[in-house]
Amino acid sequence: AFVRTFGSYGGGDRKFHLPMAVCVDGDHIVVADCRNNRIVVVARTDGSFVRTFGIPGNAHGQFKTPYGVCVNAAGLIIVADTLNNRVQMFTRDGTFVRAFGS
């Protein structure tokens, strides 16, 4: 059964431009917002905005078309940073931990 929808098109809080992947992490939903080159975290209960992290670019903590996201057993957010040809890992608050790939 349908539960709810959240967000709309755009670049601000609770707005998305080509959301490509989502995962549930406890009380939060983590979204790979592909065309906004960022990760968005919203509350699982009502979709209210919690935080966002990432900007366009190729430095650590920056993204070029994040295409996938998951949270591992240690609580790290893992992002497939597609056009930067790497995978990046972050703490739940968006602090960069490490990257794999080029």
Sequence and secondary structure as in RCSB ss.txt:
>XXXX:A:sequence
AFVRTFGSYGGGDRKFHLPMAVCVDGDHIVVADCRNNRIVVVARTDGSFVRTFGIPGNAHGQFKTPYGVCVNAAG
LIIVADTLNNRVQMFTRDGTFVRAFGS
>XXXX:A:secstr
       EESSSTTEESSEEEEEEETTEEEEEETTTTEEEEEETTT  EEEEE EESSSTTEESSEEEEEE TT 
 EEEEEGGGTEEEEE TT  EEEEEE 
